[in-house]
Amino acid sequence: MLYILDENIGMSIQKLGIFFIIILSTFIIRYIFLYIIDKKYLPERVNNEINRMIINAIKEPLGYFILIQGFDVAIIYLQLPEKIGPFEITSTIYAAYILAISFIVLYFAFKTIDIIAFYIELRVNNTESTLDNQIVPLIIKSLRILVITIGILSILHNFGYNIISLLTG
């Protein structure tokens, strides 16, 4: 069998070819998923703007989630060793996977905040008070800061850092 790197690593051309086929299949699956959502659900069946925003908020993070899962399956198929020299491959790949999933969740949270902002602005525009118009941007910015803070703390916690001192501060 023809090896690209080293027999100890076990990276054959066949494995590498299947790796790229899995990645290509992932992109195709993601494209089909997004195409079905765009053509089937968005134009005809959704008649109000909030529902359209909800579908878009779900669609984009799920598309990225499909990509991350496909890359994960492809990397698992390669059956890389735990370590190559001093470099720990498995823990690095796991850390990158956790980080990517965390960013997808944060992206979804920001899309959800956009929906909440749109809904609140619809309600506020129907009131006579101008104080509501000034408070809404403050609430939305506060929600975004809260989501970023919780996201950063959860990422740090997933990487093994002690966040208790940050929380108490």
C-alpha positions in Angstrom: 0.0 0.0 0.0 1.3 3.5 -0.9 1.8 5.7 2.2 2.0 9.5 1.9 3.7 10.3 5.2 5.0 7.4 7.2 3.9 3.8 7.8 3.7 4.6 11.5 1.1 7.3 10.9 -0.8 5.1 8.5 -1.9 7.8 6.0 -2.6 5.9 2.8 -3.7 7.5 -0.4 -6.9 5.5 -0.1 -7.7 6.9 3.3 -6.9 10.4 2.1 -9.1 10.0 -1.0 -12.1 8.8 1.2 -11.3 11.8 3.5 -11.8 14.2 0.6 -14.9 12.3 -0.6 -16.5 12.7 2.8 -15.7 16.4 2.9 -17.1 16.8 -0.7 -20.2 14.9 0.3 -20.6 17.1 3.4 -20.6 20.2 1.2 -23.1 18.6 -1.1 -25.4 17.7 1.8 -25.2 21.2 3.2 -26.0 22.7 -0.2 -29.0 20.4 -0.7 -30.2 21.2 2.9 -29.9 25.0 2.3 -31.5 24.7 -1.2 -34.5 22.8 0.2 -35.0 25.4 3.0 -34.7 28.3 0.6 -36.9 27.0 -2.1 -39.4 24.9 -0.2 -40.0 26.7 3.1 -39.1 30.4 2.7 -41.0 31.8 -0.3 -44.4 30.2 -0.3 -45.2 29.0 3.2 -43.9 31.8 5.3 -46.1 34.8 5.2 -44.8 36.8 8.1 -41.4 38.4 8.7 -40.8 36.9 12.2 -41.4 33.4 10.9 -39.0 34.1 8.0 -36.4 35.4 10.5 -36.8 32.2 12.7 -36.2 30.0 9.7 -33.1 31.9 8.7 -31.9 31.9 12.3 -32.2 28.1 12.3 -31.0 27.5 8.7 -27.6 29.1 8.8 -26.3 27.6 12.0 -27.5 24.2 11.0 -25.7 24.6 7.7 -22.5 25.2 9.6 -23.2 22.4 12.0 -23.5 20.0 9.0 -20.1 21.1 7.9 -18.5 20.7 11.3 -20.0 17.2 11.6 -18.8 16.2 8.2 -15.2 17.4 8.9 -15.4 15.5 12.2 -16.4 12.3 10.5 -13.7 12.7 7.9 -11.0 13.3 10.5 -12.2 10.3 12.5 -12.0 8.2 9.4 -8.4 9.1 8.9 -7.6 7.3 12.3 -4.8 9.7 13.2 -2.5 8.7 16.0 -2.8 10.3 19.5 0.5 12.0 19.2 3.1 12.8 16.5 6.2 13.7 18.4 5.4 16.3 21.0 2.2 17.4 19.2 -1.1 15.9 20.6 -3.4 15.5 17.6 -6.5 14.1 19.3 -6.8 16.8 21.9 -6.1 19.6 19.4 -8.8 18.3 17.0 -11.2 17.9 20.0 -10.5 21.5 21.1 -11.1 22.8 17.6 -14.3 20.9 17.4 -15.5 22.3 20.7 -14.5 25.8 19.7 -16.4 25.5 16.4 -19.6 24.1 18.0 -19.3 27.0 20.6 -19.1 29.6 17.8 -22.1 28.0 16.1 -24.1 28.2 19.3 -23.1 31.8 19.8 -24.1 32.6 16.2 -27.5 31.0 16.8 -27.9 33.1 20.0 -27.1 36.3 18.1 -29.6 35.4 15.4 -32.2 34.7 18.2 -31.4 38.1 19.7 -32.0 39.7 16.3 -35.5 38.1 16.3 -36.2 39.3 19.8 -35.1 42.8 18.8 -37.3 42.8 15.8 -40.3 41.6 17.8 -39.7 44.2 20.6 -39.3 47.0 18.0 -42.6 46.0 16.5 -44.3 46.2 19.9 -42.6 49.5 20.8 -43.5 51.2 17.6 -47.2 50.8 18.5 -46.8 52.7 21.8 -47.0 56.4 22.2 -44.1 56.7 24.7 -40.7 57.6 23.3 -39.0 56.2 26.3 -39.5 52.7 24.9 -37.6 53.6 21.8 -34.6 54.6 23.9 -34.7 51.6 26.2 -34.9 48.9 23.4 -31.4 49.4 22.0 -30.0 49.3 25.6 -31.8 46.0 26.2 -30.6 44.5 22.9 -27.0 45.5 23.6 -27.2 44.2 27.1 -28.5 40.8 25.8 -25.6 40.7 23.3 -23.0 41.4 26.0 -24.6 38.8 28.2 -24.5 36.2 25.4 -20.8 37.0 24.6 -19.9 36.8 28.3 -21.6 33.5 28.8 -20.1 32.2 25.6 -16.6 33.1 26.5 -17.0 31.7 30.0 -18.4 28.4 28.7 -15.6 28.1 26.1 -13.0 28.7 28.9 -14.8 26.2 31.1 -14.8 23.6 28.2 -11.0 24.1 27.9 -10.5 23.3 31.5 -10.0 26.8 33.0 -11.4 27.6 36.4 -14.0 30.3 35.8 -15.2 30.6 39.4 -12.9 33.6 40.0 -14.1 35.3 36.8 -17.7 34.7 37.9 -17.2 36.1 41.4 -15.4 39.1 39.9 
